[in-house]
Amino acid sequence: MLGSVLAGAAGHWGAGAASSVAPASPVPAAYQAAYEGVQSELAAFTSQVPRSPAHARTTVGVELLAANGNIGTGLLSPRALQGVTVELNAFQRLGVEGVTVDVSYPLLLPTTSGHSSYLSFYESVAGEVHRHHMVLSVEENPVFVGTPLTSLDVSYDGLTLQGYELGERQEAKLIIGDLRPAYLTVLSEPDTFTDALGVNVDTPASAAEVVRSELHGLRRGSTQVGAGTGTWSSPAIDRALLAQTSIDYLDVHVYPFGPGQIANLREDTSAAKSARKPLVMDETWLDKPSTGEGQGPAGAPAELKVKSYSFWEPLDEAYVQAMTSYVRAEGYRYISFFDGARAFFGYLTWSPALATASYRDFTRDYDQLVGANMVAGSVSGTGHVLQGLLVRPA
């Protein structure tokens, strides 16, 4: 996560125009087949993307990684909010219109040490987002305990479906009342949630039950509350959420991009429209095959490392262009590019040493690069593509 580095990177964008990083590096032989496969999948999708309307209303955002709940106690550092501000300033320069924040379960519950301090931090984050005139989208995802993504000492031992429903609803109440986000997603990847929590929410019946219980009696105010799945999951879960719960919108996550996932994306989009529900895509990025793929939260470190390599940049540029056009054409309310929070500001050049580096060392190096570029006002070619998409005609 970016929090530890950006928290100490106080500064602002320079007055000059943003500069680009070096052109994409050659594709290593070990990744040539994977590159060609991803390129082929992306081309198949791009060729079918309808032309977006001239005045599309989709809000385009990115993940606010400096406030990700998996950072844990690092969020309570006096300098943590500085990191958030640095990140927001960098996003604002790109023209980004919103941010997604993972306010992780169970950080805000009384059973979690420091819960009131976490709530105060997120209240300050919400204030900064609103001060930057950005849309705030919140995901209530579980802490990824037992993975390199977090050092938090949280236990899900003995957690029941009913206990999880109650805790999620309590936390959602605090998020809505104190942070007042435009969007709050309470369930987004049932398979990932099941892996993390040890509680099964990965069937149409269980997903609908947990969301229905979480929304029961919840005063939403001006916040839209939604749920959904990743496109690698069966659309049957999304159909159940649309038919059996009172969600305000269907949430869709897009990472893997093969024919099956694209078909599910189209089916989810159609189902939401038939149910007259808005669509939100609060996490997406172009997935690249890695040794961690398909392993849930435990596989995320390997996936994040592979995505950082600069030889992927031309495909990321094409993906940002194509997916932005797609959601605008299909009338999505909001989209958030997850890994763009880093990739819009730089990539790492693949090397044998980097390929074998630990997740901790890789993260340190990448955070230093991205943090420095954010402060200096330097963006990648992918960042320039996004910036061009967000320029409003005079």
Buried (B, 14 or more C-beta within 10 A) or exposed (E): BBBBBBBEBEBEBEEEEBEEBEEBBEBBEEBEEBBEBBBEBBEEBBEEBEEBEEEBEBBBBBBBBBBBBBBBBBBEBEBBBBBBBBBBBBBBBBBBBBBBBBBBBBBBBEEBEBBEEBBEBBEBBBEBBBEBEBBBBBBBBBBBBBBBBBEBEBEBEEBEBEEBBBBBBBBBBBBBEEBBBBBBBBBBBBBBBBBBBBBBBBBBEBBBBBBBBBBEEBEBEEBBBBBBBBBBBBBBBBBBBBEBBEBBBBBBBBBBBBEEBBEBBBBBBEBBBEBEBBBBBBBBBBBBBBEBBEBBBBBBBBBBBBBBBBBBBBBBBBBBBBBBBBBBBBBBBBBBBBBBBBBBBBBBBBEEEBBEBEBEEBBBBBBEBBBBBBBBBBBBBBBBBBBEBEEEEE
